[in-house]
């Protein structure tokens, strides 16, 4: 059961990483999308929360 949970969290993190990269690229351009993706890769949940607060603005 523990291995299944770890696998599920790993898959969810990859999906979120790709979605944030794609969404940020569509909204703000390729450079910003790459920066958000790297932040999510480095900081994990903290960067995901920050993206939902700051990165989804339509400036």
C-alpha distance matrix in Angstrom:
0.0 3.8 5.5 5.2 6.4 8.8 10.0 10.6 12.6 14.4 15.5 16.6 18.6 20.3 21.3 22.6 24.5 26.1 27.0 28.6 30.5 31.8 32.6 34.4 36.3 37.5 38.6 40.1 40.5 38.9 39.5 37.9 34.9 34.4 34.8 32.2 29.8 30.5 30.1 26.7 25.7 27.3 26.5 23.3 22.8 26.4 28.0 26.0 27.4 30.8 30.9 30.4 33.1 35.6 34.9 35.0 38.6 41.3 43.9
3.8 0.0 3.8 5.4 5.1 6.3 8.6 9.8 10.7 12.3 14.3 15.4 16.6 18.6 20.1 21.1 22.6 24.6 25.7 26.9 28.7 30.4 31.3 32.7 34.7 36.2 37.1 38.3 38.7 37.0 37.3 35.7 32.9 32.2 32.3 29.8 27.4 27.8 27.3 24.0 23.0 24.1 23.4 20.4 20.2 23.6 25.3 23.8 25.2 28.4 28.7 28.6 31.2 33.5 32.9 33.4 37.0 39.8 42.2
5.5 3.8 0.0 3.8 5.4 5.1 6.1 8.5 9.9 10.5 12.3 14.2 15.3 16.7 18.4 19.9 21.1 22.8 24.3 25.7 27.1 28.8 30.0 31.5 33.1 34.7 36.0 37.1 37.2 35.2 35.7 34.4 31.4 30.5 31.0 28.7 26.0 26.4 26.4 23.1 21.6 23.1 22.9 20.0 20.3 23.9 25.1 23.6 25.5 28.5 28.5 28.6 31.5 33.5 32.5 33.1 36.7 39.3 41.7
5.2 5.4 3.8 0.0 3.8 5.5 5.1 6.1 8.6 9.8 10.5 12.2 14.2 15.5 16.5 18.3 19.9 21.3 22.4 24.2 25.8 27.0 28.2 30.0 31.6 32.9 34.2 35.7 35.9 34.2 35.0 33.5 30.4 29.8 30.5 28.0 25.3 26.3 26.3 22.7 21.7 23.7 23.3 20.0 19.9 23.6 24.6 22.6 24.5 27.7 27.3 27.1 30.1 32.3 31.1 31.3 35.0 37.5 40.1
6.4 5.1 5.4 3.8 0.0 3.8 5.4 5.0 6.2 8.5 9.9 10.5 12.2 14.3 15.3 16.4 18.2 20.1 20.9 22.3 24.3 25.7 26.5 28.1 30.1 31.4 32.3 33.7 34.3 32.7 33.3 31.5 28.6 28.2 28.5 25.8 23.5 24.4 23.9 20.4 19.7 21.4 20.6 17.2 16.7 20.4 21.7 19.7 21.2 24.6 24.5 24.2 27.0 29.3 28.5 28.8 32.4 35.0 37.6
8.8 6.3 5.1 5.5 3.8 0.0 3.8 5.4 5.2 6.1 8.7 9.9 10.6 12.4 14.3 15.3 16.4 18.6 19.9 21.0 22.6 24.4 25.5 26.8 28.6 30.3 31.3 32.3 32.6 30.8 31.1 29.6 26.7 25.9 26.2 23.8 21.3 21.7 21.5 18.2 16.9 18.5 18.1 15.0 15.3 18.9 20.0 18.5 20.5 23.5 23.4 23.7 26.5 28.4 27.4 28.2 31.8 34.5 36.8
10.0 8.6 6.1 5.1 5.4 3.8 0.0 3.8 5.5 5.0 6.2 8.6 9.9 10.7 12.4 14.3 15.3 16.8 18.3 20.0 21.3 22.7 24.2 25.8 27.2 28.7 30.2 31.4 31.4 29.4 30.2 28.9 25.7 25.0 25.8 23.5 20.6 21.5 21.8 18.3 17.0 19.2 19.3 16.1 16.7 20.4 20.9 19.0 21.5 24.3 23.7 23.9 27.1 28.8 27.4 27.8 31.6 33.9 36.4
10.6 9.8 8.5 6.1 5.0 5.4 3.8 0.0 3.8 5.4 5.2 6.1 8.6 10.0 10.6 12.2 14.2 15.6 16.4 18.2 20.0 21.2 22.1 24.0 25.7 26.9 28.2 29.7 30.0 28.5 29.4 27.8 24.6 24.4 25.2 22.5 19.9 21.3 21.3 17.6 17.0 19.5 19.0 15.4 15.3 19.1 19.5 17.2 19.3 22.4 21.6 21.4 24.6 26.6 25.3 25.4 29.1 31.5 34.1
12.6 10.7 9.9 8.6 6.2 5.2 5.5 3.8 0.0 3.8 5.5 5.0 6.1 8.7 9.9 10.4 12.1 14.3 15.1 16.2 18.2 19.9 20.6 22.0 24.0 25.5 26.4 27.6 28.2 26.7 27.2 25.4 22.4 22.1 22.5 19.7 17.4 18.5 18.0 14.4 14.0 16.1 15.3 11.8 11.6 15.4 16.1 14.0 16.1 19.2 18.8 18.8 21.8 23.8 22.7 23.2 26.8 29.4 31.9
14.4 12.3 10.5 9.8 8.5 6.1 5.0 5.4 3.8 0.0 3.8 5.5 5.2 6.4 8.8 10.0 10.6 12.6 14.3 15.5 16.7 18.6 20.0 21.2 22.7 24.5 25.8 26.7 26.8 24.8 25.3 24.0 21.0 20.2 20.8 18.5 15.7 16.5 16.8 13.3 12.1 14.5 14.7 11.4 12.5 16.1 16.1 14.5 17.3 19.8 19.0 19.7 22.9 24.3 22.7 23.5 27.2 29.6 31.9
15.5 14.3 12.3 10.5 9.9 8.7 6.2 5.2 5.5 3.8 0.0 3.8 5.5 5.2 6.2 8.7 9.9 10.8 12.2 14.3 15.5 16.6 18.2 19.9 21.2 22.6 24.2 25.6 25.5 23.7 24.8 23.5 20.2 19.8 21.0 18.6 15.6 17.2 17.9 14.3 13.4 16.5 16.8 13.4 14.1 17.8 17.2 15.0 17.9 20.4 19.0 19.4 22.9 24.2 22.3 22.6 26.4 28.4 30.9
16.6 15.4 14.2 12.2 10.5 9.9 8.6 6.1 5.0 5.5 3.8 0.0 3.8 5.5 5.1 6.1 8.5 10.0 10.4 12.1 14.1 15.3 16.1 17.9 19.8 20.9 22.1 23.6 24.1 22.7 23.7 21.9 18.7 18.9 19.7 16.8 14.4 16.4 16.4 12.6 12.8 15.7 15.3 11.6 11.5 15.1 14.7 12.0 14.6 17.4 16.0 16.0 19.4 21.1 19.4 19.5 23.3 25.5 28.1
18.6 16.6 15.3 14.2 12.2 10.6 9.9 8.6 6.1 5.2 5.5 3.8 0.0 3.8 5.5 5.1 6.0 8.6 9.8 10.5 12.2 14.2 15.1 16.2 18.1 19.9 20.8 21.8 22.1 20.6 21.1 19.3 16.4 16.1 16.6 13.9 11.4 12.9 12.9 9.1 9.0 12.0 11.7 8.2 9.0 12.5 11.8 9.7 12.8 15.1 14.0 14.7 18.0 19.2 17.5 18.3 22.0 24.4 26.7
20.3 18.6 16.7 15.5 14.3 12.4 10.7 10.0 8.7 6.4 5.2 5.5 3.8 0.0 3.8 5.5 5.0 6.2 8.5 10.0 10.6 12.3 14.1 15.4 16.5 18.4 20.0 20.9 20.7 18.7 19.6 18.5 15.1 14.6 15.9 13.7 10.5 12.4 13.4 10.0 9.2 12.8 13.5 10.6 12.1 15.2 13.8 11.9 15.4 17.1 15.4 16.5 19.9 20.6 18.3 19.0 22.7 24.6 26.8
21.3 20.1 18.4 16.5 15.3 14.3 12.4 10.6 9.9 8.8 6.2 5.1 5.5 3.8 0.0 3.8 5.5 5.3 6.0 8.6 9.9 10.6 12.0 14.1 15.3 16.4 18.1 19.7 19.7 18.3 19.8 18.3 14.8 15.2 16.7 14.1 11.4 14.1 14.9 11.5 11.8 15.4 15.6 12.5 13.1 16.1 14.5 11.8 15.0 16.9 14.6 15.0 18.7 19.6 17.2 17.1 20.9 22.6 25.2
22.6 21.1 19.9 18.3 16.4 15.3 14.3 12.2 10.4 10.0 8.7 6.1 5.1 5.5 3.8 0.0 3.8 5.5 5.0 6.0 8.4 9.8 10.2 11.8 13.9 15.1 16.1 17.5 18.1 17.1 18.1 16.1 12.9 13.6 14.5 11.3 9.4 12.2 12.2 8.7 10.1 13.3 13.0 9.9 10.1 12.7 11.0 8.1 11.2 13.1 10.9 11.4 15.0 16.0 13.7 13.9 17.7 19.8 22.3
24.5 22.6 21.1 19.9 18.2 16.4 15.3 14.2 12.1 10.6 9.9 8.5 6.0 5.0 5.5 3.8 0.0 3.8 5.5 5.4 6.2 8.7 10.0 10.7 12.2 14.3 15.5 16.2 16.2 14.6 15.3 13.7 10.5 10.4 11.5 8.9 6.1 8.8 9.6 6.5 7.1 10.7 11.3 9.0 10.5 12.6 10.2 8.5 12.2 13.2 10.9 12.6 15.9 16.0 13.5 14.5 18.1 20.0 22.0
26.1 24.6 22.8 21.3 20.1 18.6 16.8 15.6 14.3 12.6 10.8 10.0 8.6 6.2 5.3 5.5 3.8 0.0 3.8 5.5 5.1 6.1 8.5 10.0 10.6 12.3 14.2 15.3 14.8 13.1 14.7 13.7 10.0 10.3 12.5 10.4 7.6 10.8 12.3 9.8 10.2 13.9 14.9 12.8 14.1 16.2 13.5 11.6 15.1 15.9 13.0 14.3 17.8 17.6 14.6 15.0 18.5 19.8 22.0
27.0 25.7 24.3 22.4 20.9 19.9 18.3 16.4 15.1 14.3 12.2 10.4 9.8 8.5 6.0 5.0 5.5 3.8 0.0 3.8 5.4 5.1 5.9 8.4 9.8 10.5 12.1 13.9 14.2 13.5 15.3 13.6 10.0 11.7 13.4 10.6 9.0 12.7 13.4 10.9 12.4 15.8 16.0 13.7 14.0 15.9 13.2 10.7 13.6 14.5 11.2 11.8 15.4 15.6 12.5 12.1 15.8 16.9 19.6
28.6 26.9 25.7 24.2 22.3 21.0 20.0 18.2 16.2 15.5 14.3 12.1 10.5 10.0 8.6 6.0 5.4 5.5 3.8 0.0 3.8 5.4 5.1 5.8 8.2 9.8 10.4 11.5 12.3 11.8 12.9 10.5 7.4 9.3 10.3 7.1 6.4 10.1 10.2 8.3 10.6 13.5 13.4 11.8 12.2 13.3 10.1 8.1 11.1 11.2 7.9 9.3 12.5 12.2 9.1 9.5 13.1 14.7 16.9
30.5 28.7 27.1 25.8 24.3 22.6 21.3 20.0 18.2 16.7 15.5 14.1 12.2 10.6 9.9 8.4 6.2 5.1 5.4 3.8 0.0 3.8 5.6 5.4 6.0 8.6 10.1 10.4 10.1 8.7 10.0 8.6 4.9 6.3 8.4 6.5 5.0 8.7 10.1 9.0 10.4 13.4 14.3 13.3 14.6 15.5 12.0 11.0 14.1 13.7 10.4 12.5 15.4 14.2 10.8 11.7 14.8 15.8 17.6
31.8 30.4 28.8 27.0 25.7 24.4 22.7 21.2 19.9 18.6 16.6 15.3 14.2 12.3 10.6 9.8 8.7 6.1 5.1 5.4 3.8 0.0 3.8 5.6 5.2 6.2 8.7 10.1 9.6 8.8 11.4 10.3 6.8 9.0 11.5 9.9 8.8 12.5 13.9 12.6 14.0 17.2 18.0 16.6 17.5 18.5 15.2 13.6 16.4 16.1 12.5 13.7 16.8 15.7 12.1 11.9 14.9 15.1 17.3
32.6 31.3 30.0 28.2 26.5 25.5 24.2 22.1 20.6 20.0 18.2 16.1 15.1 14.1 12.0 10.2 10.0 8.5 5.9 5.1 5.6 3.8 0.0 3.8 5.4 5.2 6.2 8.5 9.4 10.1 12.2 10.1 7.3 10.5 12.1 9.8 10.0 13.7 14.1 13.0 15.3 18.1 18.1 16.7 16.9 17.5 14.3 12.4 14.5 14.0 10.2 10.9 13.8 12.8 9.2 8.3 11.3 11.7 14.2
34.4 32.7 31.5 30.0 28.1 26.8 25.8 24.0 22.0 21.2 19.9 17.9 16.2 15.4 14.1 11.8 10.7 10.0 8.4 5.8 5.4 5.6 3.8 0.0 3.8 5.5 5.1 5.7 7.0 7.8 9.1 6.5 4.4 8.0 9.0 7.0 8.4 11.6 11.9 11.7 14.2 16.4 16.5 16.0 16.4 16.4 12.8 11.8 13.8 12.5 8.9 10.6 12.7 10.9 7.1 7.6 10.0 10.6 12.2
36.3 34.7 33.1 31.6 30.1 28.6 27.2 25.7 24.0 22.7 21.2 19.8 18.1 16.5 15.3 13.9 12.2 10.6 9.8 8.2 6.0 5.2 5.4 3.8 0.0 3.8 5.5 5.4 4.5 4.7 7.3 6.4 4.1 7.4 9.6 9.0 9.6 12.5 13.8 13.9 15.7 18.0 18.9 18.5 19.5 19.6 15.8 15.2 17.5 16.1 12.5 14.4 16.5 14.4 10.6 11.0 12.9 12.6 13.8
37.5 36.2 34.7 32.9 31.4 30.3 28.7 26.9 25.5 24.5 22.6 20.9 19.9 18.4 16.4 15.1 14.3 12.3 10.5 9.8 8.6 6.2 5.2 5.5 3.8 0.0 3.8 5.9 6.0 7.7 10.6 9.6 7.8 11.2 13.2 12.2 12.8 16.1 17.0 16.8 18.8 21.3 21.8 21.0 21.5 21.7 18.2 16.9 18.8 17.7 14.0 14.9 17.0 15.2 11.5 10.7 12.2 11.1 12.9
38.6 37.1 36.0 34.2 32.3 31.3 30.2 28.2 26.4 25.8 24.2 22.1 20.8 20.0 18.1 16.1 15.5 14.2 12.1 10.4 10.1 8.7 6.2 5.1 5.5 3.8 0.0 3.8 6.2 9.1 10.9 8.9 8.3 12.0 13.0 11.7 13.4 16.5 16.6 16.7 19.3 21.3 21.3 20.8 20.9 20.5 17.1 16.0 17.3 15.7 12.2 13.0 14.4 12.3 8.9 7.9 8.7 7.4 9.2
40.1 38.3 37.1 35.7 33.7 32.3 31.4 29.7 27.6 26.7 25.6 23.6 21.8 20.9 19.7 17.5 16.2 15.3 13.9 11.5 10.4 10.1 8.5 5.7 5.4 5.9 3.8 0.0 3.8 7.0 7.9 6.0 6.9 10.2 10.7 10.4 12.7 15.0 15.3 16.2 18.6 20.2 20.5 20.6 21.1 20.3 16.7 16.5 17.8 15.6 12.4 14.2 15.0 12.1 8.9 9.4 9.7 8.7 8.9
40.5 38.7 37.2 35.9 34.3 32.6 31.4 30.0 28.2 26.8 25.5 24.1 22.1 20.7 19.7 18.1 16.2 14.8 14.2 12.3 10.1 9.6 9.4 7.0 4.5 6.0 6.2 3.8 0.0 3.8 5.7 5.8 6.3 8.8 10.3 11.0 12.4 14.5 15.7 16.8 18.5 20.3 21.2 21.5 22.6 22.0 18.2 18.2 20.1 18.0 14.9 17.0 18.2 15.4 12.0 12.7 13.4 12.3 12.4
38.9 37.0 35.2 34.2 32.7 30.8 29.4 28.5 26.7 24.8 23.7 22.7 20.6 18.7 18.3 17.1 14.6 13.1 13.5 11.8 8.7 8.8 10.1 7.8 4.7 7.7 9.1 7.0 3.8 0.0 3.8 5.6 5.1 6.1 8.7 10.0 10.5 12.3 14.2 15.4 16.3 18.3 19.8 20.2 21.8 21.6 17.7 17.9 20.4 18.5 15.5 18.0 19.6 17.0 13.5 14.7 16.1 15.6 15.8
39.5 37.3 35.7 35.0 33.3 31.1 30.2 29.4 27.2 25.3 24.8 23.7 21.1 19.6 19.8 18.1 15.3 14.7 15.3 12.9 10.0 11.4 12.2 9.1 7.3 10.6 10.9 7.9 5.7 3.8 0.0 3.8 5.4 5.2 6.3 8.8 10.0 10.7 12.4 14.4 15.4 16.6 18.1 19.2 21.0 20.2 16.5 17.5 19.8 17.4 14.9 18.0 19.1 16.1 13.1 15.2 16.2 16.2 15.8
37.9 35.7 34.4 33.5 31.5 29.6 28.9 27.8 25.4 24.0 23.5 21.9 19.3 18.5 18.3 16.1 13.7 13.7 13.6 10.5 8.6 10.3 10.1 6.5 6.4 9.6 8.9 6.0 5.8 5.6 3.8 0.0 3.8 5.4 5.0 6.2 8.5 9.8 10.5 12.3 14.1 15.2 16.1 17.0 18.3 17.3 13.5 14.4 16.4 13.9 11.4 14.4 15.3 12.3 9.3 11.7 12.8 13.3 13.0
34.9 32.9 31.4 30.4 28.6 26.7 25.7 24.6 22.4 21.0 20.2 18.7 16.4 15.1 14.8 12.9 10.5 10.0 10.0 7.4 4.9 6.8 7.3 4.4 4.1 7.8 8.3 6.9 6.3 5.1 5.4 3.8 0.0 3.8 5.5 5.3 6.1 8.6 9.9 10.6 12.3 14.2 15.3 15.4 16.8 16.6 12.8 12.9 15.5 13.7 10.7 13.4 15.3 13.0 9.5 11.3 13.4 14.0 14.7
34.4 32.2 30.5 29.8 28.2 25.9 25.0 24.4 22.1 20.2 19.8 18.9 16.1 14.6 15.2 13.6 10.4 10.3 11.7 9.3 6.3 9.0 10.5 8.0 7.4 11.2 12.0 10.2 8.8 6.1 5.2 5.4 3.8 0.0 3.8 5.5 5.0 6.1 8.6 9.9 10.4 12.2 14.0 14.6 16.9 16.7 13.0 13.8 16.7 15.1 12.6 15.8 17.6 15.4 12.3 14.6 16.7 17.6 18.0
34.8 32.3 31.0 30.5 28.5 26.2 25.8 25.2 22.5 20.8 21.0 19.7 16.6 15.9 16.7 14.5 11.5 12.5 13.4 10.3 8.4 11.5 12.1 9.0 9.6 13.2 13.0 10.7 10.3 8.7 6.3 5.0 5.5 3.8 0.0 3.8 5.4 5.1 6.1 8.6 9.8 10.5 11.8 13.2 15.3 14.4 10.7 12.4 14.9 12.7 10.9 14.5 15.7 13.2 10.8 13.8 15.6 17.1 17.0
32.2 29.8 28.7 28.0 25.8 23.8 23.5 22.5 19.7 18.5 18.6 16.8 13.9 13.7 14.1 11.3 8.9 10.4 10.6 7.1 6.5 9.9 9.8 7.0 9.0 12.2 11.7 10.4 11.0 10.0 8.8 6.2 5.3 5.5 3.8 0.0 3.8 5.4 5.0 6.2 8.5 9.8 10.2 10.8 12.3 11.6 7.8 8.8 11.4 9.6 7.4 11.0 12.5 10.6 8.1 11.0 13.4 15.3 15.9
29.8 27.4 26.0 25.3 23.5 21.3 20.6 19.9 17.4 15.7 15.6 14.4 11.4 10.5 11.4 9.4 6.1 7.6 9.0 6.4 5.0 8.8 10.0 8.4 9.6 12.8 13.4 12.7 12.4 10.5 10.0 8.5 6.1 5.0 5.4 3.8 0.0 3.8 5.4 5.1 6.1 8.6 10.0 9.8 12.0 12.4 9.0 9.4 12.8 11.9 9.8 12.9 15.1 13.9 11.2 13.5 16.3 18.1 19.1
30.5 27.8 26.4 26.3 24.4 21.7 21.5 21.3 18.5 16.5 17.2 16.4 12.9 12.4 14.1 12.2 8.8 10.8 12.7 10.1 8.7 12.5 13.7 11.6 12.5 16.1 16.5 15.0 14.5 12.3 10.7 9.8 8.6 6.1 5.1 5.4 3.8 0.0 3.8 5.4 4.9 6.1 8.4 9.5 12.5 12.4 9.3 11.0 14.2 13.0 11.8 15.2 16.9 15.5 13.4 16.3 18.8 20.7 21.2
30.1 27.3 26.4 26.3 23.9 21.5 21.8 21.3 18.0 16.8 17.9 16.4 12.9 13.4 14.9 12.2 9.6 12.3 13.4 10.2 10.1 13.9 14.1 11.9 13.8 17.0 16.6 15.3 15.7 14.2 12.4 10.5 9.9 8.6 6.1 5.0 5.4 3.8 0.0 3.8 5.4 5.1 5.7 7.4 9.8 9.0 5.9 8.4 11.1 9.6 9.3 12.8 14.1 12.9 11.5 14.7 17.1 19.6 20.0
26.7 24.0 23.1 22.7 20.4 18.2 18.3 17.6 14.4 13.3 14.3 12.6 9.1 10.0 11.5 8.7 6.5 9.8 10.9 8.3 9.0 12.6 13.0 11.7 13.9 16.8 16.7 16.2 16.8 15.4 14.4 12.3 10.6 9.9 8.6 6.2 5.1 5.4 3.8 0.0 3.8 5.5 5.3 4.8 7.2 7.7 5.0 6.0 9.4 9.3 8.6 11.5 13.5 13.3 11.8 14.2 17.2 19.8 21.0
25.7 23.0 21.6 21.7 19.7 16.9 17.0 17.0 14.0 12.1 13.4 12.8 9.0 9.2 11.8 10.1 7.1 10.2 12.4 10.6 10.4 14.0 15.3 14.2 15.7 18.8 19.3 18.6 18.5 16.3 15.4 14.1 12.3 10.4 9.8 8.5 6.1 4.9 5.4 3.8 0.0 3.8 5.9 5.7 9.3 10.3 8.3 9.4 12.9 13.0 12.3 15.2 17.3 17.0 15.3 17.7 20.8 23.2 24.2
27.3 24.1 23.1 23.7 21.4 18.5 19.2 19.5 16.1 14.5 16.5 15.7 12.0 12.8 15.4 13.3 10.7 13.9 15.8 13.5 13.4 17.2 18.1 16.4 18.0 21.3 21.3 20.2 20.3 18.3 16.6 15.2 14.2 12.2 10.5 9.8 8.6 6.1 5.1 5.5 3.8 0.0 3.8 6.0 9.5 9.5 8.2 10.6 13.3 12.9 13.3 16.4 17.8 17.3 16.3 19.2 21.8 24.5 25.1
26.5 23.4 22.9 23.3 20.6 18.1 19.3 19.0 15.3 14.7 16.8 15.3 11.7 13.5 15.6 13.0 11.3 14.9 16.0 13.4 14.3 18.0 18.1 16.5 18.9 21.8 21.3 20.5 21.2 19.8 18.1 16.1 15.3 14.0 11.8 10.2 10.0 8.4 5.7 5.3 5.9 3.8 0.0 3.8 6.5 5.9 5.6 8.3 10.3 10.2 11.4 14.1 15.2 15.2 14.9 17.8 20.3 23.4 24.1
23.3 20.4 20.0 20.0 17.2 15.0 16.1 15.4 11.8 11.4 13.4 11.6 8.2 10.6 12.5 9.9 9.0 12.8 13.7 11.8 13.3 16.6 16.7 16.0 18.5 21.0 20.8 20.6 21.5 20.2 19.2 17.0 15.4 14.6 13.2 10.8 9.8 9.5 7.4 4.8 5.7 6.0 3.8 0.0 3.8 5.6 5.6 6.4 8.9 10.1 10.8 12.8 14.6 15.4 14.8 17.0 20.1 23.1 24.4
22.8 20.2 20.3 19.9 16.7 15.3 16.7 15.3 11.6 12.5 14.1 11.5 9.0 12.1 13.1 10.1 10.5 14.1 14.0 12.2 14.6 17.5 16.9 16.4 19.5 21.5 20.9 21.1 22.6 21.8 21.0 18.3 16.8 16.9 15.3 12.3 12.0 12.5 9.8 7.2 9.3 9.5 6.5 3.8 0.0 3.8 5.5 4.9 6.2 8.5 9.7 10.7 12.4 14.1 14.1 15.8 18.8 22.1 23.7
26.4 23.6 23.9 23.6 20.4 18.9 20.4 19.1 15.4 16.1 17.8 15.1 12.5 15.2 16.1 12.7 12.6 16.2 15.9 13.3 15.5 18.5 17.5 16.4 19.6 21.7 20.5 20.3 22.0 21.6 20.2 17.3 16.6 16.7 14.4 11.6 12.4 12.4 9.0 7.7 10.3 9.5 5.9 5.6 3.8 0.0 3.8 5.5 5.3 6.2 8.7 10.2 10.8 12.0 12.8 15.1 17.5 21.0 22.0
28.0 25.3 25.1 24.6 21.7 20.0 20.9 19.5 16.1 16.1 17.2 14.7 11.8 13.8 14.5 11.0 10.2 13.5 13.2 10.1 12.0 15.2 14.3 12.8 15.8 18.2 17.1 16.7 18.2 17.7 16.5 13.5 12.8 13.0 10.7 7.8 9.0 9.3 5.9 5.0 8.3 8.2 5.6 5.6 5.5 3.8 0.0 3.8 5.4 4.8 6.0 8.6 9.7 9.9 9.8 12.5 15.0 18.3 19.2
26.0 23.8 23.6 22.6 19.7 18.5 19.0 17.2 14.0 14.5 15.0 12.0 9.7 11.9 11.8 8.1 8.5 11.6 10.7 8.1 11.0 13.6 12.4 11.8 15.2 16.9 16.0 16.5 18.2 17.9 17.5 14.4 12.9 13.8 12.4 8.8 9.4 11.0 8.4 6.0 9.4 10.6 8.3 6.4 4.9 5.5 3.8 0.0 3.8 5.4 5.1 6.4 8.8 10.0 9.4 11.0 14.1 17.3 19.0
27.4 25.2 25.5 24.5 21.2 20.5 21.5 19.3 16.1 17.3 17.9 14.6 12.8 15.4 15.0 11.2 12.2 15.1 13.6 11.1 14.1 16.4 14.5 13.8 17.5 18.8 17.3 17.8 20.1 20.4 19.8 16.4 15.5 16.7 14.9 11.4 12.8 14.2 11.1 9.4 12.9 13.3 10.3 8.9 6.2 5.3 5.4 3.8 0.0 3.8 5.4 5.2 6.3 8.6 9.5 10.8 13.3 16.9 18.5
30.8 28.4 28.5 27.7 24.6 23.5 24.3 22.4 19.2 19.8 20.4 17.4 15.1 17.1 16.9 13.1 13.2 15.9 14.5 11.2 13.7 16.1 14.0 12.5 16.1 17.7 15.7 15.6 18.0 18.5 17.4 13.9 13.7 15.1 12.7 9.6 11.9 13.0 9.6 9.3 13.0 12.9 10.2 10.1 8.5 6.2 4.8 5.4 3.8 0.0 3.8 5.5 5.1 5.8 7.1 9.5 11.4 15.0 15.9
30.9 28.7 28.5 27.3 24.5 23.4 23.7 21.6 18.8 19.0 19.0 16.0 14.0 15.4 14.6 10.9 10.9 13.0 11.2 7.9 10.4 12.5 10.2 8.9 12.5 14.0 12.2 12.4 14.9 15.5 14.9 11.4 10.7 12.6 10.9 7.4 9.8 11.8 9.3 8.6 12.3 13.3 11.4 10.8 9.7 8.7 6.0 5.1 5.4 3.8 0.0 3.8 5.4 5.3 4.4 6.5 9.3 12.5 13.9
30.4 28.6 28.6 27.1 24.2 23.7 23.9 21.4 18.8 19.7 19.4 16.0 14.7 16.5 15.0 11.4 12.6 14.3 11.8 9.3 12.5 13.7 10.9 10.6 14.4 14.9 13.0 14.2 17.0 18.0 18.0 14.4 13.4 15.8 14.5 11.0 12.9 15.2 12.8 11.5 15.2 16.4 14.1 12.8 10.7 10.2 8.6 6.4 5.2 5.5 3.8 0.0 3.8 5.9 6.0 5.9 8.7 12.0 14.2
33.1 31.2 31.5 30.1 27.0 26.5 27.1 24.6 21.8 22.9 22.9 19.4 18.0 19.9 18.7 15.0 15.9 17.8 15.4 12.5 15.4 16.8 13.8 12.7 16.5 17.0 14.4 15.0 18.2 19.6 19.1 15.3 15.3 17.6 15.7 12.5 15.1 16.9 14.1 13.5 17.3 17.8 15.2 14.6 12.4 10.8 9.7 8.8 6.3 5.1 5.4 3.8 0.0 3.8 6.3 6.8 7.9 11.7 13.1
35.6 33.5 33.5 32.3 29.3 28.4 28.8 26.6 23.8 24.3 24.2 21.1 19.2 20.6 19.6 16.0 16.0 17.6 15.6 12.2 14.2 15.7 12.8 10.9 14.4 15.2 12.3 12.1 15.4 17.0 16.1 12.3 13.0 15.4 13.2 10.6 13.9 15.5 12.9 13.3 17.0 17.3 15.2 15.4 14.1 12.0 9.9 10.0 8.6 5.8 5.3 5.9 3.8 0.0 3.8 5.8 6.1 9.7 10.3
34.9 32.9 32.5 31.1 28.5 27.4 27.4 25.3 22.7 22.7 22.3 19.4 17.5 18.3 17.2 13.7 13.5 14.6 12.5 9.1 10.8 12.1 9.2 7.1 10.6 11.5 8.9 8.9 12.0 13.5 13.1 9.3 9.5 12.3 10.8 8.1 11.2 13.4 11.5 11.8 15.3 16.3 14.9 14.8 14.1 12.8 9.8 9.4 9.5 7.1 4.4 6.0 6.3 3.8 0.0 3.8 5.6 8.5 9.6
35.0 33.4 33.1 31.3 28.8 28.2 27.8 25.4 23.2 23.5 22.6 19.5 18.3 19.0 17.1 13.9 14.5 15.0 12.1 9.5 11.7 11.9 8.3 7.6 11.0 10.7 7.9 9.4 12.7 14.7 15.2 11.7 11.3 14.6 13.8 11.0 13.5 16.3 14.7 14.2 17.7 19.2 17.8 17.0 15.8 15.1 12.5 11.0 10.8 9.5 6.5 5.9 6.8 5.8 3.8 0.0 3.8 6.4 9.0
38.6 37.0 36.7 35.0 32.4 31.8 31.6 29.1 26.8 27.2 26.4 23.3 22.0 22.7 20.9 17.7 18.1 18.5 15.8 13.1 14.8 14.9 11.3 10.0 12.9 12.2 8.7 9.7 13.4 16.1 16.2 12.8 13.4 16.7 15.6 13.4 16.3 18.8 17.1 17.2 20.8 21.8 20.3 20.1 18.8 17.5 15.0 14.1 13.3 11.4 9.3 8.7 7.9 6.1 5.6 3.8 0.0 3.8 5.7
41.3 39.8 39.3 37.5 35.0 34.5 33.9 31.5 29.4 29.6 28.4 25.5 24.4 24.6 22.6 19.8 20.0 19.8 16.9 14.7 15.8 15.1 11.7 10.6 12.6 11.1 7.4 8.7 12.3 15.6 16.2 13.3 14.0 17.6 17.1 15.3 18.1 20.7 19.6 19.8 23.2 24.5 23.4 23.1 22.1 21.0 18.3 17.3 16.9 15.0 12.5 12.0 11.7 9.7 8.5 6.4 3.8 0.0 3.8
43.9 42.2 41.7 40.1 37.6 36.8 36.4 34.1 31.9 31.9 30.9 28.1 26.7 26.8 25.2 22.3 22.0 22.0 19.6 16.9 17.6 17.3 14.2 12.2 13.8 12.9 9.2 8.9 12.4 15.8 15.8 13.0 14.7 18.0 17.0 15.9 19.1 21.2 20.0 21.0 24.2 25.1 24.1 24.4 23.7 22.0 19.2 19.0 18.5 15.9 13.9 14.2 13.1 10.3 9.6 9.0 5.7 3.8 0.0
